[in-house]
Amino acid sequence: METATQALHRLTSYEPGREWDEPIDDPRVLQDLVTNDVERLPWFYKRYDPSLPTVPLPLQLPPTMAPTVAVLAGTVDVAPAELNLAQLSRVLHLAAGVVRTVERPYATWLFRAAGSAGARFPLELYVAVPEGGALPAGVHWYHPQDHALVQIGPPPRAGAPAIVVTGIPWRTGWRYRERGYRHTYWDAGTMLSQLLAAADSGGLSASLYSRFPDRAVTELVGADGVNEWPVAVVSLGDEAPALEASGPAAAGEVDADPVEFPLDTAAQRAGDLEALGEPWPRGEPLDVADEGTAPVEQVVLSRSSQRRMDPEGSLSRRVALSILAAALRGVSLPHFVVVHAVDGTEPGVYRWPDLDHPVRAGELRHELYRVCLDQGLPRDAAFVVIGTADVGGLDDREYREAQLTAGLVEGRLHLAAYALGAAASGMTFLDSEIPGLLGEPLDALLFTCVGVPEYTPKPGGLPHRPVEFRQVTPRLDDED
Ligand SMILES: Cc1cc2nc3c(=O)[nH]c(=O)nc-3n(C[C@H](O)[C@H](O)[C@H](O)COP(=O)(O)O)c2cc1C
């Protein structure tokens, strides 16, 4: 029997011969949706009654010193800090604040600190704070542009302050249809990699939970479980996260006219649980050859998704191994590395952590261009990382977790790459071509291109000071 997420995975798989924005012919998939319709561009974030109590967050972010790669590798010993508003402000901005804007004819596009497939940014963050600490008690929605906490509900009952991440399927489905379900988890993993790195480098204890009582968490943050559902929880402190509501929360509005994707709703519901699970293990600390010096805030603000990589450039093996080791610490999902240009390493496909014996040797630039829907970045990168799973062997909750893990690795690859002078971009792919590429009957979850940048983007801004920028367009032609 096919599970709900296995059905979603199959019905949202790309294959040659069908355009990526064309729906598969199946009654479970919306057939008449016009995608990318700027007339009904979803809101960039939720809206609430403006009379709700609001706490502005400090605009100055407390500086940190630890090198980003060492933070990811778990080798730094940061002195524990008190969880106060300034610390929370730093964590929220470096995870999900507005750091850049782009003027488009129909909207000012808001870019957030962490990347998002197609710049759809389908996530919302809430902070649930019980009585008795340095933070204002209540359930708060994080306003990413005003950089403020909007109180939407009464304080939760006992526990550690919790960050709840939700996904809005319409915001990403506007462009990607039902495949946006995958994107929501990818984007959440990407964003959480920055949130956890910000917490770790700031001396805050943070634990990630992907198993939690879905209904209770949905109610805690006033979500409806259809147009908005919970994706992950982070507790800030050593106790279990405070997830039990003491009263109802304001619902707010996710959009003027959100579209439901029944396939996504069914996939999400099928994985719902009633109890809190264990926090994710953080992995043993590991020594990496090259740690760089740039602290997390510098790397986060200097990162972006590189639109053009230098096909003539290469990365040293030392840098490539440092990026990979830091990004994949504690990750058990199989990851493959397609090497194009890493000094002293034969081009080909490798199964991490073995970067000495390719499972498939040879030059694969042209093949990756094709497998990634004729996009230039995976061809021009120095190496491409592919997160995989056997989707047929996953239950509905494990499916969510697999996509989240793939996103977490994507985000960490980004951070480690920029910390060491390289660049990165997430990347989508033709599902049908993966077994042929890897030589194994596995499903791909997410690709990440890592390479030599062709330009340096303007750094993003601090809260209330997003930087206006012009987007570089990717190179699309296949020159092979
Ligand atoms: C999970 C994920 C998948 C992505 N897939 C692609 C892709 O297929 N092609 C591409 O050019 N960029 C891709 N991107 C990059 C996004 O377009 C980029 O993150 C977004 O425009 C925001 O810009 P920024 O990352 O520079 O902040 C992806 C990003 C993420 C996080």
PDBQT file of the ligand as one rigid body, heavy atoms in Angstrom, charges set to zero:
ROOT
HETATM    1  C1  LIG A 501      15.583  24.176  -1.167  1.00  0.00    +0.000 C 
HETATM    2  C2  LIG A 501      16.036  25.128  -2.225  1.00  0.00    +0.000 A 
HETATM    3  C3  LIG A 501      15.946  24.769  -3.573  1.00  0.00    +0.000 A 
HETATM    4  C4  LIG A 501      16.377  25.662  -4.564  1.00  0.00    +0.000 A 
HETATM    5  N1  LIG A 501      16.321  25.283  -5.892  1.00  0.00    +0.000 NA
HETATM    6  C5  LIG A 501      16.823  26.124  -6.851  1.00  0.00    +0.000 A 
HETATM    7  C6  LIG A 501      16.842  25.756  -8.232  1.00  0.00    +0.000 A 
HETATM    8  O1  LIG A 501      16.374  24.695  -8.624  1.00  0.00    +0.000 OA
HETATM    9  N2  LIG A 501      17.413  26.604  -9.108  1.00  0.00    +0.000 N 
HETATM   10  C7  LIG A 501      17.929  27.814  -8.733  1.00  0.00    +0.000 A 
HETATM   11  O2  LIG A 501      18.434  28.554  -9.583  1.00  0.00    +0.000 OA
HETATM   12  N3  LIG A 501      17.904  28.202  -7.432  1.00  0.00    +0.000 NA
HETATM   13  C8  LIG A 501      17.366  27.395  -6.499  1.00  0.00    +0.000 A 
HETATM   14  N4  LIG A 501      17.335  27.794  -5.163  1.00  0.00    +0.000 N 
HETATM   15  C9  LIG A 501      17.807  29.128  -4.787  1.00  0.00    +0.000 C 
HETATM   16  C10 LIG A 501      16.621  30.071  -4.540  1.00  0.00    +0.000 C 
HETATM   17  O3  LIG A 501      16.139  30.553  -5.760  1.00  0.00    +0.000 OA
HETATM   18  C11 LIG A 501      17.056  31.204  -3.597  1.00  0.00    +0.000 C 
HETATM   19  O4  LIG A 501      17.284  30.643  -2.326  1.00  0.00    +0.000 OA
HETATM   20  C12 LIG A 501      16.018  32.285  -3.475  1.00  0.00    +0.000 C 
HETATM   21  O5  LIG A 501      15.881  32.983  -4.669  1.00  0.00    +0.000 OA
HETATM   22  C13 LIG A 501      16.376  33.253  -2.358  1.00  0.00    +0.000 C 
HETATM   23  O6  LIG A 501      17.572  33.889  -2.644  1.00  0.00    +0.000 OA
HETATM   24  P1  LIG A 501      18.832  33.811  -1.709  1.00  0.00    +0.000 P 
HETATM   25  O7  LIG A 501      19.106  32.350  -1.410  1.00  0.00    +0.000 OA
HETATM   26  O8  LIG A 501      19.924  34.445  -2.500  1.00  0.00    +0.000 OA
HETATM   27  O9  LIG A 501      18.518  34.530  -0.457  1.00  0.00    +0.000 OA
HETATM   28  C14 LIG A 501      16.895  26.912  -4.182  1.00  0.00    +0.000 A 
HETATM   29  C15 LIG A 501      16.964  27.256  -2.832  1.00  0.00    +0.000 A 
HETATM   30  C16 LIG A 501      16.546  26.378  -1.854  1.00  0.00    +0.000 A 
HETATM   31  C17 LIG A 501      16.636  26.784  -0.399  1.00  0.00    +0.000 C 
ENDROOT
TORSDOF 0
